[in-house]
Amino acid sequence: MIFSFPFSRDSTRPVRAQPDTMNDRQRMVDTQIAAKTLAPSQNPPPVIELRHLSMSFSGVKVLNDVNLSVQRGEIHGLVGQNGSGKSTLIKILAGFYSPDPGAELFVNGVSIPLPLQPGQFRRLGLSFVHQDLGLIPSLSVTENFRMAELSTEERWWIDWRKEHRRVSATLSRFGIELDPTAKVADLSPTDRAVLAIVRAIELMDSELDRTSATYGLLILDEPTAFLPATDKDRLFEAMHNIARARASVLFVSHDLDEVLQITDRITVLRDGLVQGTVDSAQVTKEALVEMIVGRHFQALQVQRAGIARSTDAFAVRDLYGSLLQGISLDILPGEVLGLTGLAGTGFEEVPYLLAGVHQAAAGTLMMQREHYDLREMTPAKAIAAGITLVPADRQKEGCEGSLTVADNILLPVVSRYFARFRLDQRQMLSDVRRRLDQFQVRPPRPELKYQALSGGNQQKALLAKWLPMRPRLLLLHEPTQGVDIGARQDIFRLLRESAQLGCAVVCATADYEQVATVCDRVLVFGRGGRIVELAGEEINKERIIEQCYMLMG
């Protein structure tokens, strides 16, 4: 096969070449990228440009003739519902997927043959930070930062003092002060995210230096999903520093407020098609939502229950955890109770302590006439008592990704389908299909692997696992994390319907807008076990934020 690359008009250089090996081909690409990026130009080419990008699975197009470009020094947003094609596009750039014929990729104006080879994205100056960050908690900041180089360089010994100084100097360039000897497990969520991003920039810089290129692209896929809302400004400042230096940013997020705040332009995907690219400063959130969902969007309007306290309340008394310091609260059947606060106040511990996933240092739970010592609570005891948990990390803690959707949904009740020493497969399939339809899980395919579902549909499948059991107490931690705006409204609706059936719903989240949208009462946690209760007209985003900071004094 002959690959054609546009060289300069110097007659000593070939216009066409026929490389014999992948290394030869890559050297030619490196030379071209360097030539393009070093050449002065009043109208420099985009850092990356995709043309006519399509991708099909089993004959179904998940990307259809997508065109996307990111300019130099730009922070470019990519938004769309779960299943719109964002993840597929990113995996094509990472070399995981091969697009349909006809797709074109240009990096700094140089045509790059598709599909990309594994690892080729690094040599092109592309770097990725995914939602799980890719850090090893048991290793230090320096070890995580320098892992790739240290594992490939031939050394008899490592000068750790020198490595620590090097990492500290790199972090300081972006205004970040971290102890290079600290274990990643001991860092705050924000510091972990910043570390992963700066590490990605360093890897990208080393490749740009090697090719003498000057511009790279940092691709951030939901990097703020696990961050407290109040800590995101630090991350955004780091992103601006990146864009001011030598890289552009492609920022993928479901949080439209974040996207509008941080980006210069935004491209919207829906059902694999580009709906348009807009200037962030010129578009409203409402217009962006309409582009994403394809229709005028009506947000859920909650009629707050205003339920009177009664002897049926679930009473939590003197609960201690790793952060909680002797808090007490009541949870009323038929209400959605929100728990929120700043990072470190312990509100996020409550669901896991009540469900027996984490062991409480002390505390009791009273459910009518039943009393539970929370030091001895286990997940099995909790389920038997009618307590169910929907954790924030649905992939690792909520379901088993390698099993089918049907296996995951029916796992808690599989014993019901045993008859004459065998499973009634026909009845199981019928029940699963009914649940998928009821909870609007897409695609409604019981045989599909759970991990193949989009984030929003994974969450709805998890609710389809627990809600038909009619739990007495439903506990959720960040229930709409990484979920698009359409699926988010479906989840809110399901929580309200469960409460109307008499279930007590507890929603622990750092998303203040979510709390204000869906909850009947809100408990704002502060330092030292202090809690403020908000109800009725007091429940709004501004009031919640105000109380978060008041309680930290």
C-alpha positions in Angstrom: 0.0 0.0 0.0 1.3 3.5 -0.9 0.9 6.3 1.7 1.1 9.8 0.4 2.3 12.7 2.6 2.5 16.3 1.4 6.1 17.5 1.7 7.5 20.9 0.9 8.4 21.9 -2.7 12.1 21.1 -2.1 12.9 18.9 -5.1 15.3 16.8 -2.9 12.3 15.5 -0.9 10.0 12.8 -2.2 6.3 13.5 -2.8 5.3 9.9 -2.4 6.9 7.1 -0.5 6.4 3.4 0.1 7.5 2.6 3.7 8.3 -1.0 4.3 7.7 -1.0 8.1 5.4 0.6 10.6 8.5 2.4 12.1 9.4 3.9 8.7 5.8 5.0 8.2 5.8 6.6 11.7 9.1 8.4 11.2 7.6 10.0 8.0 4.5 11.1 10.0 6.7 12.5 12.8 8.7 14.5 10.2 5.6 15.9 8.6 4.0 16.9 11.9 7.2 18.7 12.9 7.5 20.5 9.6 3.8 21.6 9.7 3.9 22.8 13.4 7.3 24.6 13.1 6.4 26.4 9.9 5.1 30.0 10.6 1.5 30.5 9.5 -1.1 33.2 10.0 -3.8 30.5 9.8 -2.4 27.4 11.5 -4.3 24.2 10.9 -6.4 22.7 13.7 -4.5 20.5 16.2 -6.9 17.7 15.2 -9.5 17.4 12.5 -11.9 14.5 11.8 -13.7 14.3 8.5 -16.5 11.9 7.5 -16.0 9.7 10.5 -18.4 6.8 10.7 -18.4 3.6 12.8 -20.8 0.6 12.7 -21.4 -2.3 15.1 -23.3 -5.2 13.6 -24.6 -3.0 10.8 -25.8 -0.3 13.1 -24.1 3.1 12.7 -23.0 4.6 16.1 -21.2 7.4 14.3 -22.4 8.8 11.1 -20.3 11.2 8.9 -18.9 13.1 11.9 -16.8 16.2 11.3 -15.0 17.7 14.3 -12.0 20.1 14.6 -10.1 21.4 17.6 -8.1 24.6 17.1 -4.8 25.5 18.7 -5.1 26.8 22.3 -8.8 25.9 22.4 -10.8 24.1 25.1 -13.5 22.3 23.0 -16.5 20.7 24.6 -18.0 17.4 23.4 -21.5 16.7 24.7 -24.4 14.4 24.1 -26.6 11.8 25.7 -25.2 8.4 26.8 -25.0 6.3 23.6 -24.6 9.4 21.3 -21.2 8.2 20.1 -18.8 10.2 22.3 -17.0 7.2 23.8 -16.7 5.5 20.4 -15.1 8.6 18.9 -12.6 8.8 21.7 -11.8 5.1 21.3 -11.1 5.6 17.6 -8.6 8.3 18.5 -7.0 5.9 21.1 -6.7 3.2 18.5 -9.2 0.8 20.1 -11.7 0.9 17.2 -11.3 0.9 13.5 -13.7 3.3 11.8 -15.6 2.6 8.6 -13.8 3.3 5.3 -13.7 6.9 4.1 -12.8 8.5 7.5 -10.0 11.0 7.6 -7.8 12.2 10.4 -5.5 15.2 10.3 -3.1 16.1 13.1 -1.6 19.6 12.9 -2.5 19.6 9.2 -0.9 16.2 8.4 -3.1 13.4 7.1 -2.9 10.3 9.3 -4.0 6.9 8.0 -6.8 5.2 9.9 -7.1 3.0 11.9 -4.5 4.2 14.4 -2.1 1.5 15.6 -2.1 0.7 19.4 -0.1 3.4 21.2 0.2 5.6 18.0 -1.8 8.4 19.6 1.1 9.2 21.9 3.5 9.8 19.0 0.8 12.1 17.5 0.8 14.2 20.6 -2.6 13.0 21.9 -3.1 12.2 25.5 -6.1 10.9 27.4 -7.4 11.2 31.0 -10.4 8.9 31.6 -13.0 9.0 34.4 -11.1 6.3 36.4 -7.9 8.4 36.1 -5.6 5.3 35.7 -3.7 5.9 38.9 -2.4 3.2 41.3 -3.5 4.2 44.8 -0.8 2.2 46.6 2.1 4.0 44.8 3.4 7.5 45.5 2.8 10.6 43.5 6.3 10.3 41.9 5.9 6.6 41.2 2.6 7.2 39.4 4.0 10.2 37.5 7.2 8.5 36.3 5.9 4.9 36.0 6.0 4.7 32.2 9.5 6.1 31.8 11.1 4.2 34.8 9.7 0.9 33.6 11.2 1.2 30.1 14.5 2.9 30.9 17.5 0.7 31.5 18.9 1.7 35.0 20.8 0.0 37.7 19.3 2.3 40.4 16.9 5.2 40.7 17.8 8.5 42.3 14.5 9.1 44.0 15.5 12.5 45.4 16.1 13.6 41.8 12.8 12.1 40.7 10.9 13.8 43.5 12.4 17.2 42.6 11.6 16.7 38.9 7.9 15.8 39.7 7.6 18.8 42.1 9.0 21.2 39.5 6.6 19.9 36.8 3.6 20.2 39.2 4.7 23.7 40.2 4.6 24.8 36.5 0.8 24.5 36.8 0.6 26.1 40.2 0.1 22.7 41.9 1.7 21.8 45.3 1.7 18.1 46.1 4.0 16.1 48.3 5.8 13.8 45.7 6.3 11.1 48.3 2.6 11.0 49.3 0.6 7.9 48.4 -2.1 8.6 45.9 -4.6 6.8 48.2 -4.1 9.6 50.7 -4.8 12.4 48.2 -8.1 14.2 47.8 -10.2 13.4 44.7 -9.3 16.8 43.2 -5.6 16.3 43.7 -5.8 12.8 42.1 -7.6 14.3 39.1 -5.1 17.1 38.7 -2.2 14.6 39.1 -3.6 12.4 36.3 -4.0 15.4 34.0 -0.5 16.8 34.6 0.9 13.3 34.1 -0.9 13.1 30.8 0.5 16.5 29.8 4.0 15.4 30.7 3.7 12.3 28.5 2.3 14.4 25.7 5.1 16.9 26.0 7.8 14.3 25.9 6.4 13.0 22.5 6.1 16.6 21.2 9.7 17.3 22.1 10.8 14.1 20.4 9.1 15.0 17.1 9.8 18.8 17.4 6.1 19.4 17.2 4.6 22.3 19.1 0.9 21.5 19.7 -0.8 18.5 21.3 -4.3 17.6 22.3 -5.4 16.5 25.8 -8.6 14.6 25.8 -10.5 14.7 29.2 -13.3 12.1 29.4 -15.6 13.0 32.4 -12.6 14.1 34.6 -14.8 15.9 37.1 -17.3 13.0 37.7 -15.9 12.1 41.1 -14.9 15.6 42.2 -16.7 17.7 44.8 -18.4 20.6 43.1 -16.5 23.2 45.1 -13.1 21.8 44.1 -13.6 22.0 40.3 -12.3 25.5 40.0 -8.8 24.3 40.7 -9.1 21.8 37.9 -10.5 24.4 35.5 -7.6 26.7 36.3 -5.1 23.9 35.4 -7.0 23.3 32.1 -6.6 27.0 31.2 -2.9 26.8 32.0 -2.7 23.9 29.6 -4.5 25.7 26.8 -2.2 28.8 27.3 0.9 26.6 27.0 1.2 24.1 24.1 -1.9 22.0 24.1 -5.6 22.1 23.2 -8.2 20.3 25.3 -11.2 18.2 24.2 -13.4 18.2 27.3 -16.2 15.5 27.5 -18.8 16.0 30.2 -22.5 15.7 31.0 -22.3 18.7 33.3 -23.5 21.5 31.0 -22.8 24.2 33.5 -19.1 23.1 33.6 -18.9 22.8 29.8 -20.3 26.3 29.3 -18.0 27.7 32.0 -14.7 26.2 30.7 -14.9 25.8 27.0 -14.5 28.1 24.0 -16.7 26.0 21.6 -19.0 23.0 22.0 -19.8 20.2 19.5 -23.1 18.3 20.1 -23.6 14.7 19.2 -27.0 13.0 19.0 -27.5 9.4 17.8 -24.1 9.4 16.2 -24.7 12.6 14.2 -23.2 16.1 14.8 -26.0 18.5 15.6 -23.8 21.5 15.4 -20.8 23.3 16.8 -21.5 26.5 18.8 -19.6 29.3 20.5 -19.9 28.7 24.3 -20.3 32.4 25.0 -23.2 32.7 22.5 -25.3 29.7 23.5 -27.7 29.3 26.4 -28.0 26.1 28.5 -31.6 25.7 27.3 -30.6 25.8 23.7 -27.8 23.3 24.3 -30.2 20.9 26.1 -32.6 21.1 23.1 -29.7 20.2 20.7 -28.8 17.3 22.9 -32.2 15.7 23.3 -33.7 16.8 20.0 -36.8 18.5 21.5 -37.9 21.2 23.9 -36.9 19.9 27.3 -39.1 20.3 30.3 -37.3 19.7 33.6 -38.9 17.6 36.3 -41.1 19.7 38.6 -41.2 18.3 42.1 -44.1 18.7 44.4 -42.5 18.4 47.8 -44.2 15.9 50.0 -44.1 17.8 53.3 -44.5 14.5 55.1 -45.2 14.7 58.9 -42.9 12.9 61.2 -44.3 9.7 62.7 -43.3 6.6 64.6 -42.7 4.9 61.2 -39.6 7.0 60.6 -36.3 5.2 60.3 -34.1 6.6 63.1 -30.3 6.7 62.9 -28.7 7.5 66.2 -25.1 8.4 67.2 -23.5 7.2 63.9 -19.7 7.3 63.7 -17.6 6.5 60.7 -14.2 7.4 59.4 -15.4 11.0 59.0 -18.8 11.1 60.7 -18.8 12.2 64.4 -21.9 11.0 66.1 -24.7 12.2 63.8 -28.3 11.4 64.3 -31.1 11.8 61.7 -34.6 10.6 60.8 -35.7 9.2 57.4 -39.4 9.3 56.7 -41.2 6.7 54.5 -42.5 8.4 51.4 -39.9 11.1 51.1 -36.7 11.7 49.2 -34.1 12.9 51.7 -31.0 14.6 50.4 -27.6 14.4 52.1 -24.9 16.9 51.0 -22.0 19.0 52.1 -18.4 19.8 51.3 -15.8 17.2 50.9 -14.7 15.7 54.2 -17.9 16.2 56.1 -18.9 12.6 55.8 -22.3 12.8 54.2 -21.2 10.4 51.5 -20.5 7.7 54.2 -24.1 7.4 55.4 -25.4 5.1 52.6 -22.5 2.7 52.9 -22.7 2.5 56.7 -26.4 1.9 56.8 -26.1 -0.8 54.1 -23.3 -2.6 55.9 -20.8 -2.1 53.1 -18.5 -0.1 55.5 -18.3 -0.9 59.1 -19.6 1.8 61.5 -17.5 2.6 64.5 -20.8 3.1 66.4 -24.4 3.7 65.8 -27.9 2.2 65.7 -30.7 2.0 63.1 -34.3 1.7 64.3 -36.9 0.6 61.8 -40.2 0.6 63.6 -39.7 -2.2 66.1 -36.5 -3.5 64.7 -33.2 -2.3 66.1 -29.8 -2.8 64.4 -26.3 -2.3 65.7 -24.6 -0.7 62.7 -21.2 -2.1 63.9 -22.6 -5.5 63.0 -24.5 -4.6 59.9 -23.7 -6.5 56.7 -25.0 -6.2 53.1 -26.9 -9.6 53.6 -28.5 -8.3 56.8 -29.4 -5.0 55.1 -31.1 -6.7 52.1 -33.0 -9.0 54.4 -34.2 -5.9 56.3 -35.4 -4.3 53.1 -32.4 -1.9 52.7 -30.8 -1.6 49.3 -27.8 0.5 48.1 -27.1 2.0 44.7 -23.4 3.0 45.0 -21.6 5.7 43.0 -19.3 3.2 41.3 -21.9 1.1 39.6 -19.3 -0.9 37.5 -17.2 -2.1 40.5 -19.6 -2.0 43.4 -23.1 -2.1 41.9 -23.1 -4.8 39.3 -20.7 -7.3 37.6 -19.8 -5.8 34.2 -18.8 -9.2 32.6 -22.2 -10.7 33.3 -25.3 -10.1 31.2 -27.9 -7.5 31.9 -30.3 -10.3 32.8 -27.9 -12.0 35.3 -27.3 -8.7 37.0 -30.9 -7.7 37.4 -32.1 -11.1 38.6 -29.2 -11.9 40.9 -30.9 -10.9 44.2 -34.0 -13.0 43.4 -32.6 -15.9 41.3 -33.7 -18.4 43.9 -37.4 -17.6 43.0 -36.9 -19.2 39.6 -35.7 -22.6 40.8 -38.3 -25.3 40.0 -37.6 -29.0 40.0 -33.9 -28.5 40.5 -33.5 -26.2 37.5 -34.0 -22.6 36.6 -37.1 -21.5 34.7 -35.3 -19.7 32.0 -38.4 -18.7 30.1 -39.9 -16.9 33.1 -36.6 -15.2 33.9 -36.4 -13.9 30.4 -40.0 -12.7 30.4 -39.5 -10.9 33.8 -36.2 -9.2 32.7 -37.8 -7.9 29.5 -40.6 -6.5 31.4 -38.2 -4.7 33.8 -36.1 -3.3 30.9 -39.3 -1.9 29.4 -40.5 -0.5 32.7 -37.2 1.2 33.5 -36.6 2.3 29.8 -33.2 0.6 29.6 -31.7 0.9 26.1 -31.0 -1.3 24.2 -33.6 -3.6 25.9 -31.4 -6.7 25.3 -31.2 -9.1 28.3 -28.3 -11.0 26.8 -26.1 -7.9 26.4 -23.1 -7.6 28.8 -23.8 -5.0 31.5 -20.6 -3.2 30.8 -21.7 -2.7 27.2 -24.5 -0.3 28.3 -24.0 3.4 28.4 -23.6 5.1 31.8 -27.2 6.2 32.1 -28.6 2.8 31.0 -26.3 1.0 33.5 -27.8 3.2 36.3 -31.4 2.4 35.1 -30.5 -1.3 35.0 -29.2 -1.1 38.5 -32.5 0.5 39.6 -34.3 -2.2 37.8 -32.4 -4.7 39.9 -33.5 -3.2 43.2 -36.8 -1.3 42.9 -39.1 -4.2 41.9 -38.1 -5.7 45.3 -40.0 -2.8 46.9 -37.3 -1.9 49.4 -38.3 -0.1 52.6 -35.1 2.0 52.5 -33.4 2.9 49.3 -29.9 4.4 49.6 -28.1 6.1 46.7 -24.7 7.8 46.4 -24.3 10.1 43.4 -27.1 8.4 41.4 -26.7 10.6 38.3 -22.9 10.6 38.1 -21.8 10.4 34.5 -25.4 10.3 33.3 -26.8 12.4 30.5 -29.6 14.9 31.1 -32.3 12.7 29.6 -31.4 9.6 31.6 -31.1 11.9 34.7 -34.7 12.9 34.4 -35.8 9.3 34.1 -33.9 8.4 37.3 -35.4 11.4 39.1 -38.9 10.1 38.1 -38.1 6.6 39.3 -37.0 7.9 42.7 -40.1 10.0 43.1 -42.3 7.0 42.1 -40.6 4.8 44.7 -41.2 7.4 47.4 -44.9 7.6 46.4 -45.1 3.9 47.0 -43.9 4.4 50.6 -40.2 3.8 50.2 -37.8 6.0 52.2 -35.2 7.3 49.7 -31.9 8.7 50.7 -29.8 10.5 48.1 -26.2 11.5 49.1 -24.6 13.7 46.5 -22.3 16.7 46.1 -24.5 17.9 43.1 -26.4 20.7 44.8 -28.7 21.3 41.8 -29.7 17.6 41.9 -30.5 17.9 45.6 -32.6 21.0 45.0 -34.4 19.3 42.1 -35.5 16.0 43.5 -35.5 16.1 47.4 -38.3 16.8 49.9 -35.8 17.6 52.7 -32.1 18.3 52.6 -29.6 17.7 55.4 -26.4 19.8 54.9 -23.4 18.3 56.7 -20.6 20.4 58.3 -17.6 19.8 60.5 -17.9 18.3 63.9 -21.1 16.5 63.2 -23.1 19.7 62.7 -26.1 19.3 60.4 -28.6 21.9 59.1 -32.0 20.8 57.8 -33.6 22.6 54.8 -37.2 22.1 53.8 -39.8 23.7 51.5 -38.8 27.0 49.9 -35.4 26.9 51.6 -34.3 24.1 49.2 -32.5 25.8 46.4 -28.9 25.6 45.1 -27.8 29.0 46.5 -29.1 28.3 50.0 -27.5 24.8 50.0 -24.1 26.3 49.0 -24.4 29.0 51.6 -25.0 26.5 54.4 -22.1 24.3 53.2 -19.7 27.1 53.8 -21.4 28.4 57.0 -21.0 24.9 58.5 -17.3 24.8 57.8 -16.5 27.7 60.1 
